[in-house]
Amino acid sequence: MDLAILLVYIGLFIITLILGFASIKYFITMWKFKNRKKDGSEDNNFKRFD
């Protein structure tokens, strides 16, 4: 019984790590997008948002 609970906790911890890493990557990308140069020279880096 204790082993099953431990495995559930480990699984949830791994899922949380993956989601946290994805969120941080998304936040950094959006921060760069928000602070990009106004002349459009960096817009090639953000084609996926169009």
C-alpha positions in Angstrom: 0.0 0.0 0.0 2.8 2.4 0.9 4.6 1.6 -2.3 1.6 2.6 -4.4 1.3 5.9 -2.7 5.0 6.6 -3.1 4.8 5.8 -6.8 1.8 8.2 -7.2 3.8 10.9 -5.5 6.8 10.3 -7.7 4.6 10.5 -10.8 3.0 13.7 -9.7 6.4 15.2 -8.9 7.7 14.4 -12.4 4.6 15.8 -14.1 5.0 19.0 -12.0 8.6 19.3 -13.0 7.8 19.0 -16.7 4.9 21.5 -16.5 7.0 23.9 -14.5 9.9 23.7 -17.0 7.4 24.3 -19.9 5.9 27.3 -18.1 9.3 28.9 -17.5 10.3 28.4 -21.2 6.9 29.9 -22.3 7.3 32.9 -19.9 10.9 33.6 -21.2 9.7 33.5 -24.8 6.7 35.8 -24.2 9.0 38.2 -22.2 11.3 38.3 -25.2 8.4 38.8 -27.6 7.0 41.7 -25.4 10.4 43.4 -25.3 11.4 42.9 -28.9 12.6 45.8 -31.0 9.9 47.9 -32.5 11.5 48.0 -36.0 10.5 44.4 -36.7 14.1 43.1 -37.1 13.5 40.3 -34.6 10.1 39.2 -35.9 11.5 36.2 -37.7 12.1 34.6 -34.2 8.4 34.8 -33.5 6.8 33.4 -36.7 4.9 30.8 -34.7 2.7 33.5 -33.0 1.3 34.8 -36.3 
